[in-house]
Amino acid sequence: MTEVLAIIPARGGSKGLPGKNVRPLAGHPLIAYSVAAGLQSKLVDRVICSTDSEEIAEVARQYGAEVPFMRPPELSQDSSPDIDFFNHALKELGATGYRPDIIVPLR
């Protein structure tokens, strides 16, 4: 069976709109919509949030995402390429024996 992992990248250091991931939009924090999309998909087996922010992590958990690790600050910069946080997530999850077949980024 194919294992599909959805990763929500949500760093805390947004400069354009500070705190955007936890700001309310139509009654829910912005990140809640990405979490809901992953959880409602019949094709996604697991939804995690990759973040460097405890506040974002808590909100993501409240809406049903897993936050099994925190992203290091050096992978959470404006200039940090996506491949770096994907590799970090796979390394952290791989240490627990989890190896997805497909990874879906949810923005």
C-alpha positions in Angstrom: 0.0 0.0 0.0 1.3 3.5 -0.8 2.0 5.7 2.2 1.2 9.4 1.5 2.5 12.1 3.8 1.3 15.7 3.7 3.8 18.3 5.0 2.6 21.8 5.9 5.6 24.2 6.0 4.8 27.0 8.4 7.7 29.1 9.6 7.2 31.7 12.2 9.3 34.5 10.8 7.0 35.9 8.1 8.0 39.5 7.4 5.3 40.4 4.9 2.5 39.6 7.3 3.8 38.7 10.7 2.0 35.8 12.4 0.1 35.0 9.2 -0.2 31.3 9.9 -2.1 31.9 13.1 -4.1 35.0 12.0 -7.8 34.4 11.7 -9.4 34.1 8.3 -13.1 33.5 8.3 -13.1 32.4 11.9 -10.1 30.0 11.8 -6.3 30.5 11.7 -4.8 30.4 8.2 -3.0 27.1 8.9 -6.2 25.4 9.9 -7.3 25.4 6.2 -4.1 23.5 5.2 -4.5 21.0 8.0 -8.2 20.4 7.1 -7.3 19.9 3.4 -4.8 17.2 4.4 -7.1 15.5 6.9 -10.1 15.5 4.6 -8.2 13.9 1.7 -8.9 10.2 1.3 -5.5 9.8 -0.3 -3.4 11.3 2.5 -2.4 9.0 5.4 -0.6 11.5 7.6 -0.5 15.3 8.0 2.4 16.9 9.7 3.4 20.6 10.2 7.1 21.5 9.8 7.6 24.7 11.9 10.1 26.6 14.0 7.3 28.2 16.1 5.8 26.8 19.2 2.7 29.0 18.6 2.2 27.6 15.1 2.8 24.1 16.4 0.2 24.4 19.0 -2.4 25.7 16.6 -1.6 23.0 14.1 -2.0 20.4 16.8 -5.4 21.9 17.9 -6.7 21.4 14.3 -5.4 17.8 14.0 -1.9 18.0 12.5 1.0 16.2 14.0 4.1 18.2 14.9 6.5 15.4 15.7 9.6 17.7 15.7 10.5 21.3 15.5 12.3 22.7 12.5 15.7 24.2 13.3 16.1 28.0 12.8 18.7 27.6 10.1 16.1 25.9 8.0 13.5 28.6 8.6 15.0 31.6 7.0 13.5 33.7 4.2 16.1 32.2 1.8 15.9 28.6 3.0 15.0 26.3 0.1 12.1 24.0 0.5 14.3 20.9 -0.2 16.0 21.6 3.1 12.9 21.3 5.3 11.8 18.3 3.3 15.1 16.6 3.9 15.0 17.5 7.6 11.4 16.1 7.9 12.4 12.9 6.2 15.4 12.4 8.3 13.4 13.0 11.6 10.6 10.7 10.5 13.1 8.1 9.1 14.7 7.9 12.6 11.3 6.5 13.8 11.1 4.0 11.0 8.5 6.0 9.0 9.2 6.2 5.3 6.4 7.6 3.1 6.2 6.8 -0.6 4.7 10.1 -1.6 5.1 13.6 -0.1 2.6 16.3 -0.7 3.4 19.9 0.3 0.3 21.8 1.6 0.8 25.6 1.6 
